[in-house]
Each structure stands twice: as structure tokens, then as C-alpha cells.
């Protein structure tokens, strides 16, 4: 290398430029957000890069001058800046390019100190976003140089910081591999401690790898260097995010341990909120809300009184409340009381602890809990909570949401309250008048579905049509996605119309279906607008009930034509498939609208019943309707591939009514082949296992079988 005196003008100018420029604002190594982008060369780094390139060209660059510029670039940390071309760059990119330029010019390798600066830049700039893969680039450089402990340390950190949150632990595992290499080098304890810290942080973000993190944490605590609170939090997070059985228990063990150390004064650093939140989330995922609540009260009652900075938030309390109602069809009175007590605590203490002030999400948990409660499902109590919520949030700041109203409406929809429709419409009007919320598509759909249960079908039909028109008007004006009438909404309106007593109900229901199809086509065949089986079924059913409106055979024939046309359109639609209700309503229409002795009746019943059998959709309701029609028991038995002579004393509906014919063949592997022959005489391929067991017991055909295998015909 061409050595030049440090007093050389180039070298002195380089030092002068870098020394006179101010430091970068803020922390260039912060990782909580995207790196900032410099618009000006405030620290002289960009000018020093140009000078170094010039010094290389004229042959006056020295090891010292190269190192001065490399270290200046490294000090920019994760900060980005713009090249003259307008492209963003960073320390890792610039040092990679410069190191290659210097190697090419000198025709020799750089010193390990310079390579380590490049490796450190890779580590600083490594992250899980994008596809820059600085850890891989650091590893590639590491593999072609004579490395030392610092080199291993920097590559380790590059892999650790490239680990994505809740991603598989690939990067964390690579960092762990380098940790083992570093341990073989017997580095300074301070470097080893930092390495343990980095790998623990990587595993705290990873999905899986908690057991490896556990081993690392044990080695970290064995060092004669205090363990930072970050490490305590990271081992908690690693276990809390792990999907293995018992992970929540392990996370709780570590959290409880560090809390005890803090409360007893063994350590001065406070446990972090993120660790409590992670354990609460772990217990919620494990469906153990009581353990989640224990974690909450440990933070609130044991740790917070001794802490200066730890403050539970509304999110902590909400997470526990919603853990009690998550993925449940019902909850116990004890669970309901727990949620009520938590929210009462929040209401009574939020003035002292502003961060736990209840919000709409809080109250929604209580309303949902009451809806799911086995002991209390009082609509009045739910509305009282809504009143209390509006009063609290209006007074203290905050807002009620659509979901709060919709949950209560849904509760009304599931109730047997005779005034359901009236109450839901009252809530709808209350939403219209509220300064907090506006009704959305869920609100309107729930209201219309409640109307279908009304004791006044004509009022329900008229109101449902009015609500659909209102919904379309709002959507056409605002184009808000949450106000777009969808398939479920249309099906509910069609159902309401189909249940009315109006003479033209079937024709009107078909016009609604046609309008829905046009709306679906005009909106790029959006999935949410696609007509469903329900809409077609409701129309067919409405024609079947035409018998209650008239005894005129011509009008009945006209109604049957509508049923047949709707059924055929349903079969022609590739996006809709008939279900067991389709066939039930079809056979009901045949029985109600066609003369029993009509050849047309028999033709339609046989044709459609064959299709029903082929699709495996025969059930008790279907057979009940078939029995009302023109077919004899022998005809039905033949269509079902069963010899009715074997069942002279058994009613056909009793024989087949409980078993679904699902197009499968049932094969019994029995221990006694003679019994198998006896069973095969009467077994039907469509019987469910439960019905098979019940039927054999009923007819004293006791046998044992090893297993039941079903094979598709």
C-alpha cells in the first residue's frame, strides 16, 4: 500500500470536514420505526466519500484515511440518504460498495478492522422488511475473510435483527448458530452478554424456538453481569408466542419470577407492560381466561404499587374481558361476574388511572357476555349497559360503535321475545338519531332478519322492503362499502316477502332475486353479492304455501310454474347448489300445488327425488314430504335401492327418517361373517353411525364390528 504522511493535505481536509459537521439528530440506531431519510449532508459523510474515492484514484489513500471514512459512514447507523440519482442508500450499501472499490484498486484484501466495520453496518441495517437480506450478505463476507470474535458478533446481530415478528425462527436459529461459534472463541463477558441479549430478542419475535431461548437465558443469567429487563421480557415473549402445550405456563413462570424479584427489591428495573400483555394473550389463546385475569391483577395489585412507570392500559383489561367470551357459544355466571367486576373496577378507578378508562370495546365484551350467559339474557339489561356506556363516553370523551348496537340486535334476533321486531326497529331508529354511530349493513340485515319472525308477516314484508330501499339509497349516495346491500340482506328481504300473505308474494320475491342478480353483475360479480341457496329456497317455499291463499287450480298451477322456474334457474346457476331444504320445499310444492293422482306430479317427484338421492340429501323431512305425494312405499324403496319386503312391519319414514343418504357406501368389518350377511340384508348406505347403532338395537340385531369404512360411490 502506498503510505502517505498523515499530514498530507487530503488527509487533513478529510479530518476537518468530518470533525466540523454536527452530529445526526435523534438516535440513528433506533429500531421502533422506519429509518429517517437525510435530505442534507449535515455530518459531511457524503462529501468525505467523494474525497476518499478521489484519494484512491490518485493513490494517496491510507489505512487510516479509509478507516476514518468507514467509521463516519458507520455512525449514520440505520439512517438513509439520497444519492444524486435520487435512489435511497444506507451505511451497509455504501460500505459494501466502497470496500469492493478499495479491494479492486489495491488488488489485495482489507484489514480485519475494516471488514468488521462493513459487517457492523450490515448488522445495523438488517431488518425483516423488504428483501435486502443484509444478514445473508454479512454471512457471505464473513465466509471469505479471516474473521475474529468481532466478526462473528456482527454477523450474529445481523441475523438476530433480521428475524421477523411472528415469523418462523429461521433467522433466530442462524443467530443461535453464530452464538455457539462465538462461545467457542471465549470472548469478553460483555460481548457475550450482548450476543445473548440479541439472540433472545430474536427468539422473542419468532414463532417457535422458545426451548432454545430458554437455554440461552440460562447461560445469560450465569454470567456475572446483571440481566437487563429486556432479557426477562424476551424470554416471557418467546414462551408466550410458542404454540406448544404448556407454553403459557412457562411464560407465566418467568413473568412471576421477575415480578417477585422486583417487588422484593432484588432488582430495580420494573417489569414491562409488553410482558404482561404477552402472557394475557397466551392464556387467551389457551382458552383459560381465569389465568389471564390472574396475570392482570398481578400487574395491577402487586407490581404497579411499587413501580414508577408501569401502568396497565385499557387494552390489558379489554384483553382479559374478551378472553372470557372468545370463541364461545355460552359462558358461565362466574365468567359473567368476572367481566362485570373488571369493568366496574375500570369505571371506579380510571380517574386515578386514566389509561384504563373503559371504551366501546370494553362494554362490548360485557354485552356479548350477557348475550352468551346461561343465566342472564335480558335485553333490558343489555340496553341499560348501552345507556351507561353512552353516558360515560359522552361525559369523559370517547364513542360508542356500531358493534355495540349490533350485538344487542343479534341478541334480540336469537331471543323468543314476541316484540323482537319492534325492539330492533327501535334500536335502529336510535342509531339513526345517535351522534356517535350510523347504522351499517349488519344493522339493517339483523333488523330485517328479526322482521321475518314477526307475528305480523305483512308488516314485516312492507318494512323489509322499505329498509332495503333505504339501504340502497344510502349506498348510492355515499358508496360506503359497509352500506352495500349483500347476499344475506337480500335473502332476508326475500324471506320476509315470501312469508307475507300478499297474493303476489312469489312474483315479488322473484323480482327481488332478479334485482339482486343485476346488482351482483353490475358490481363485478362481487362474492358478497352473489345470490345464495337461501334466496331460491325461500321463493320455492313461498309458492308451496300458495295453497293457503287460494283453492283455484289455475292459480295453483301458476304458482307451481314459478316454483319449477326457480328450481331450474337454481340448477342452471353454477354458483348455487341445492341443499336438503331445496328438495323439502320442492316436494312440498308438488304435494300442495299438484293433484295427487296427476301423472305430472309423479313425473316431477321421481325425477327430482332421483337427483336428491344422487346428491345424498335425503333426510327425514324430505321423506315426510315424499310420503304425502303420489309414490307408493314400494316405489320409494326401489328408488332408495332397498327391498321393502324385508321391512313389512316398519314404516318407511321411521326406517329412513333419521339417516342422511349421503352418496356413500357403508362397509362393516364384523367379527362374524354370518352376522355380516344378516346385516347386509337390511342396511342402507346412507345411515349415519348413530342411527345404525340405534336401529340395530331397536330390531335386536346385536353384533360387534371392528370399524366402519365409508367409500364414495
Secondary structure, DSSP 8 states (H G I E B T S, - for coil): -----TTSHHHHHHHHHHHHS---SS-TT--SS---EESS-TTSHHHHHHHHHHHHHHT---HHHHHHHHHHHHTTTT-EEE-TTS-EEEHHHHHHHHHHHHHHHHTS---HHHHHHHHHHHHHH--SSTT--HHHHHHHHHTTS---HHHHHHHHHHHHHT--TTSBTHHHHHHHHHHHHHHHTT--HHHHHHHHHHHHHHHHHSBS-HHHHHHHHHHHHHSSS---HHHHHHHHHHHHH--STTHHHHHHHHHHHHHHHHHTTS--S---HHHHHHHHHHHHHTT-HHHHHHHHHIIIIIIGGG-SS----HHHHHHHHHHHHTT-S-B-HHHHHHHHHHHHHHHHHTTTSGGG---HHHHHHHHHHHHHBSS---HHHHHHHHHHHHHHHHHHS----HHHHHHHHHHHHHS--TTHHHHHHHHHHHHHH-SS----HHHHHHHHHHHTT-S-HHHHHHHHHHHHHHHHHHHHHH--GGGS--HHHHHHHHHHHHTS--TTHHHHHHHHHHHHHHHHHHTTT-GGGS--HHHHHHHHHHHHGGGGT---HHHHHHHHHHHHHHHHHHHH-TT----HHHHHHHHHHHHHHS-TT-HHHHHHHHHHHHHHHHTT-B-HHHHHHHHTSS--HHHHHHHTT--GGGGTTS-HHHHHTTS-B-SEEEEEEES-HHHHHHHHTT--TT--HHHHHHHHHHTT----EEEEEEEE-
